[in-house]
Amino acid sequence: MEFLIDRDEAVQITISVVAISLAMAIVFAQPEGALKYPREFLFFMLPILVTVGSGFILHEMGHKLVAIYYGAQAKFRMWIQGLVFMLVTSLFGVLFAAPGAVYIYSDRISKKQNGIISLAGPTVNITLLMLFVALQLVAPIQQYFSFLVTWGSNFSGFGISYGTLNAWQFGAAMNLMLALFNMIPAFPLDGSKVFAWKWSVWVVFVFLLLGLGAVLIDPGIVISWGIMLLIFAVLSKLLFR
Ligand SMILES: [Zn+2]
């Protein structure tokens, strides 16, 4: 069993991480902000790479590690169409985080193993979330960005308030969002595989995420995510029993 990343995979990982960080930066800076303050925008990419870029790729490496542990082959493959789609939608303020994923090659992965491989990704995001919350307490980093002023105080739960970014708080919230998004029980997202293995595990995990969200982000967002996840869960139960 070895955990190997070859050159080709490393290139695809690098492109995907830069692309998702760029898309996220555009969502928050908005295209006009990025054009008006190009130097600030470049500098803004740094905290995004450290918090969102790492959240994305360590999530994928979590899948890879557990898949290899179960004797499968696993490789990260970027997805050009998804990557382009992500960058285009970011111009309209929407992040559709799909620049690529880990592909698993094996003919003897059970439903349970697949469920646990899938759970590994969001578990990495929870770990990062805890790390960033701890860093926010012991070593907060604040930086003012002109283009973030438009968010006012509404985004305080995301670590953005009147133009000031609290990098770790933002990172914690973004990793929660990454975990919630991936737990949507719709194929090919992780949630669908966890749900197919044991829906009770899915429910417990989602409750844990929403509980963390209630503490970190405003309860309104938790309610909207809770309702959306519930609708998807009911549909999954009805459609794929
Ligand atoms: Zn995943």
Residues whose N, C-alpha, C, O or C-beta is under 5 A from the ligand:
A	BS01	ZN	S118 G121 N182 D190
